[in-house]
Amino acid sequence: MGWWLAYVALGLFSGFSAGALGIGGGLVLVPSLTIIFAAQAAFPATEVLHLALGTSMAVILFTSLSSLLAHHRHGAVSWPIVCQITPGILLGTMLGTLLAASVPAQPLAIFFSAFVSLVAVQMVFNLKPKASRELPGRAGVVIVGIGIGAVSALVSIGGGSLTVPFLTWCNVRVHDAIGTSAAIGFPIAIGGSLGYLFNGWEHPGLPAGSVGFIYLPAFLWLVPSSMLMAPFGAKLAHSLPVATLKRLFAGLLVVLAARMLWRLFA
């Protein structure tokens, strides 16, 4: 029970970063939870990353719903795009969680760290694709959804770092791309959470309190604390030097990912 303070602090920080910088909590939650879980004797070393991925995805289920509703109230969600891409998203997330459950922790951690490094580079240099084409047809959107869903499930994110660039590239207005990406994050979280729950169901050696690869004691502290802090981060975003904060946050992400790798390979 003494670890609840760490979960609350992590929830507050991930909620703040999501609100102030628009950065999905999974990039913070996964390496941090891996480090916290690895420090507890009840967690098998081979499963700490899988539990971190599953728990993070379950938390995103609630934060993405809150974000979806906020963007919908501002009329910034393109529901036709959401409806077209959701079947691919759900299929991709189920495939991604199946792959994650079958891959050992170390190569999975390397993939996660490589993805985090790419996101950090994008944040530091503010890289954005130029609008140069239109959305593909229905089949093309579904295929893209499969890819976004699979990668999002493998690294346990809401998909914004993939969906927003894709929609912007396809001439969707930036505000609509962000709002639509927030809405797409909800089916990503549904598919990912169910995938980590079922693929970890009755998995041997998991600590008490686990439902599949979702660790409930951490989940129950993370959800309210992250949702409590996100609105404050969003308010402060207008008065804080966001460009500088993004660079600092990018450095923190790389440090967390490196620390996670060291914990898993030590």
C-alpha positions as semicolon CSV with decimal commas, in nm:
position;residue;x (nm);y (nm);z (nm)
1;M;0,000;0,000;0,000
2;G;0,297;0,233;0,051
3;W;0,331;0,264;-0,326
4;W;0,006;0,458;-0,360
5;L;0,195;0,788;-0,318
6;A;0,409;0,703;-0,620
7;Y;0,099;0,622;-0,826
8;V;-0,072;0,949;-0,724
9;A;0,238;1,155;-0,804
10;L;0,274;0,982;-1,140
11;G;-0,095;1,039;-1,218
12;L;-0,069;1,409;-1,134
13;F;0,237;1,452;-1,354
14;S;0,099;1,257;-1,650
15;G;-0,230;1,446;-1,628
16;F;-0,049;1,779;-1,620
17;S;0,169;1,692;-1,920
18;A;-0,133;1,572;-2,117
19;G;-0,324;1,891;-2,042
20;A;-0,038;2,139;-2,090
21;L;0,146;1,979;-2,381
22;G;-0,107;1,749;-2,544
23;I;0,126;1,455;-2,481
24;G;-0,045;1,123;-2,429
25;G;0,004;0,987;-2,078
26;G;0,129;0,650;-2,202
27;L;0,470;0,790;-2,295
28;V;0,516;0,886;-1,929
29;L;0,318;0,607;-1,764
30;V;0,481;0,306;-1,932
31;P;0,848;0,370;-1,842
32;S;0,755;0,509;-1,497
33;L;0,529;0,214;-1,411
34;T;0,794;-0,028;-1,537
35;I;1,046;0,126;-1,297
36;I;0,797;0,127;-1,006
37;F;0,681;-0,230;-1,070
38;A;1,039;-0,356;-1,105
39;A;1,118;-0,216;-0,760
40;Q;0,849;-0,434;-0,600
41;A;0,927;-0,796;-0,517
42;A;0,576;-0,917;-0,606
43;F;0,626;-0,839;-0,976
44;P;0,803;-1,096;-1,195
45;A;1,083;-0,928;-1,392
46;T;0,964;-1,083;-1,718
47;E;0,617;-0,925;-1,692
48;V;0,671;-0,574;-1,548
49;L;0,665;-0,413;-1,893
50;H;0,351;-0,600;-2,002
51;L;0,177;-0,493;-1,681
52;A;0,291;-0,133;-1,736
53;L;0,155;-0,137;-2,093
54;G;-0,180;-0,286;-1,992
55;T;-0,228;-0,059;-1,690
56;S;-0,136;0,249;-1,893
57;M;-0,384;0,159;-2,166
58;A;-0,662;0,112;-1,910
59;V;-0,590;0,460;-1,768
60;I;-0,598;0,610;-2,119
61;L;-0,950;0,466;-2,156
62;F;-1,077;0,727;-1,909
63;T;-0,855;1,020;-2,006
64;S;-0,934;0,974;-2,376
65;L;-1,308;0,978;-2,305
66;S;-1,269;1,306;-2,117
67;S;-1,068;1,453;-2,405
68;L;-1,318;1,325;-2,664
69;L;-1,610;1,496;-2,489
70;A;-1,419;1,824;-2,455
71;H;-1,330;1,837;-2,826
72;H;-1,682;1,731;-2,927
73;R;-1,829;2,024;-2,734
74;H;-1,607;2,255;-2,941
75;G;-1,723;2,090;-3,266
76;A;-1,368;1,981;-3,351
77;V;-1,436;1,610;-3,413
78;S;-1,488;1,482;-3,767
79;W;-1,716;1,189;-3,686
80;P;-1,721;1,048;-4,043
81;I;-1,344;0,996;-4,021
82;V;-1,379;0,842;-3,674
83;C;-1,645;0,600;-3,800
84;Q;-1,437;0,499;-4,104
85;I;-1,113;0,439;-3,916
86;T;-1,253;0,270;-3,601
87;P;-1,287;-0,085;-3,748
88;G;-0,920;-0,075;-3,849
89;I;-0,824;0,073;-3,512
90;L;-0,999;-0,205;-3,319
91;L;-0,843;-0,477;-3,534
92;G;-0,499;-0,316;-3,509
93;T;-0,512;-0,281;-3,131
94;M;-0,613;-0,643;-3,086
95;L;-0,327;-0,754;-3,312
96;G;-0,086;-0,519;-3,133
97;T;-0,174;-0,648;-2,786
98;L;-0,151;-1,008;-2,906
99;L;0,198;-0,938;-3,040
100;A;0,299;-0,748;-2,725
101;A;0,186;-1,036;-2,503
102;S;0,398;-1,284;-2,700
103;V;0,715;-1,072;-2,727
104;P;0,965;-1,084;-2,436
105;A;1,007;-0,768;-2,232
106;Q;1,354;-0,672;-2,356
107;P;1,287;-0,646;-2,733
108;L;0,952;-0,483;-2,654
109;A;1,135;-0,225;-2,441
110;I;1,377;-0,154;-2,725
111;F;1,084;-0,090;-2,962
112;F;0,918;0,139;-2,707
113;S;1,240;0,334;-2,650
114;A;1,296;0,378;-3,024
115;F;0,941;0,512;-3,059
116;V;0,990;0,750;-2,765
117;S;1,312;0,879;-2,924
118;L;1,129;0,953;-3,250
119;V;0,856;1,140;-3,060
120;A;1,121;1,335;-2,868
121;V;1,292;1,441;-3,191
122;Q;0,956;1,553;-3,331
123;M;0,889;1,758;-3,018
124;V;1,232;1,924;-3,009
125;F;1,229;2,026;-3,375
126;N;0,849;2,069;-3,402
127;L;0,839;1,852;-3,715
128;K;0,506;1,856;-3,897
129;P;0,409;1,705;-4,233
130;K;0,292;1,941;-4,503
131;A;-0,067;1,901;-4,620
132;S;-0,007;1,741;-4,959
133;R;-0,291;1,495;-5,029
134;E;-0,647;1,398;-4,948
135;L;-0,772;1,119;-4,726
136;P;-0,753;0,776;-4,894
137;G;-1,071;0,582;-4,968
138;R;-1,257;0,381;-4,707
139;A;-1,030;0,076;-4,749
140;G;-0,720;0,294;-4,723
141;V;-0,845;0,459;-4,404
142;V;-0,911;0,115;-4,250
143;I;-0,557;-0,001;-4,340
144;V;-0,409;0,313;-4,184
145;G;-0,626;0,248;-3,877
146;I;-0,483;-0,102;-3,844
147;G;-0,130;0,039;-3,846
148;I;-0,208;0,319;-3,598
149;G;-0,395;0,079;-3,370
150;A;-0,119;-0,183;-3,373
151;V;0,164;0,061;-3,295
152;S;-0,046;0,243;-3,034
153;A;-0,120;-0,084;-2,857
154;L;0,245;-0,193;-2,867
155;V;0,359;0,128;-2,693
156;S;0,031;0,193;-2,504
157;I;-0,054;0,542;-2,628
158;G;-0,374;0,712;-2,740
159;G;-0,237;0,743;-3,092
160;G;-0,219;1,122;-3,115
161;S;0,147;1,126;-3,218
162;L;0,049;0,910;-3,519
163;T;-0,305;1,023;-3,599
164;V;-0,253;1,401;-3,593
165;P;0,038;1,397;-3,845
166;F;-0,157;1,161;-4,073
167;L;-0,470;1,378;-4,071
168;T;-0,268;1,697;-4,113
169;W;-0,089;1,539;-4,409
170;C;-0,433;1,465;-4,556
171;N;-0,542;1,832;-4,548
172;V;-0,753;1,808;-4,232
173;R;-0,745;2,139;-4,040
174;V;-0,507;2,127;-3,744
175;H;-0,778;2,188;-3,481
176;D;-1,002;1,925;-3,640
177;A;-0,707;1,684;-3,666
178;I;-0,638;1,722;-3,294
179;G;-1,005;1,682;-3,197
180;T;-1,057;1,387;-3,430
181;S;-0,738;1,224;-3,300
182;A;-0,872;1,263;-2,944
183;A;-1,191;1,084;-3,048
184;I;-0,993;0,806;-3,221
185;G;-0,798;0,760;-2,898
186;F;-1,110;0,618;-2,732
187;P;-1,147;0,308;-2,957
188;I;-0,769;0,264;-2,933
189;A;-0,803;0,253;-2,554
190;I;-1,104;0,018;-2,571
191;G;-0,935;-0,230;-2,803
192;G;-0,601;-0,203;-2,624
193;S;-0,747;-0,246;-2,276
194;L;-0,953;-0,549;-2,379
195;G;-0,651;-0,695;-2,558
196;Y;-0,420;-0,663;-2,258
197;L;-0,695;-0,794;-2,030
198;F;-0,768;-1,108;-2,234
199;N;-0,410;-1,182;-2,343
200;G;-0,297;-1,166;-1,981
201;W;-0,595;-1,354;-1,840
202;E;-0,480;-1,628;-1,600
203;H;-0,120;-1,559;-1,701
204;P;0,100;-1,737;-1,443
205;G;0,300;-1,539;-1,190
206;L;0,117;-1,206;-1,205
207;P;0,087;-1,018;-0,874
208;A;-0,233;-1,014;-0,669
209;G;-0,466;-0,740;-0,788
210;S;-0,398;-0,801;-1,155
211;V;-0,679;-0,848;-1,407
212;G;-0,495;-0,977;-1,709
213;F;-0,207;-0,736;-1,766
214;I;-0,390;-0,453;-1,585
215;Y;-0,270;-0,392;-1,228
216;L;-0,577;-0,258;-1,047
217;P;-0,411;-0,095;-0,740
218;A;-0,207;0,132;-0,969
219;F;-0,499;0,189;-1,205
220;L;-0,735;0,299;-0,925
221;W;-0,491;0,568;-0,805
222;L;-0,378;0,683;-1,149
223;V;-0,720;0,750;-1,303
224;P;-0,854;1,012;-1,057
225;S;-0,518;1,185;-1,007
226;S;-0,447;1,218;-1,381
227;M;-0,800;1,338;-1,461
228;L;-0,781;1,587;-1,171
229;M;-0,461;1,748;-1,300
230;A;-0,530;1,755;-1,676
231;P;-0,761;2,063;-1,664
232;F;-0,502;2,259;-1,465
233;G;-0,237;2,172;-1,723
234;A;-0,468;2,284;-2,002
235;K;-0,530;2,621;-1,827
236;L;-0,160;2,680;-1,765
237;A;-0,075;2,597;-2,127
238;H;-0,172;2,950;-2,229
239;S;0,068;3,115;-1,984
240;L;0,363;2,873;-1,990
241;P;0,652;2,867;-2,244
242;V;0,516;2,556;-2,416
243;A;0,801;2,528;-2,670
244;T;1,060;2,522;-2,390
245;L;0,850;2,281;-2,184
246;K;0,824;2,044;-2,481
247;R;1,202;2,035;-2,517
248;L;1,246;1,965;-2,147
249;F;0,972;1,702;-2,158
250;A;1,132;1,536;-2,461
251;G;1,456;1,505;-2,264
252;L;1,266;1,358;-1,969
253;L;1,100;1,098;-2,194
254;V;1,439;0,983;-2,325
255;V;1,578;0,963;-1,969
256;L;1,276;0,760;-1,851
257;A;1,303;0,523;-2,148
258;A;1,677;0,478;-2,086
259;R;1,615;0,413;-1,716
260;M;1,349;0,158;-1,807
261;L;1,591;-0,020;-2,042
262;W;1,859;-0,026;-1,772
263;R;1,611;-0,177;-1,523
264;L;1,504;-0,449;-1,766
265;F;1,851;-0,536;-1,891
266;A;2,036;-0,509;-1,558
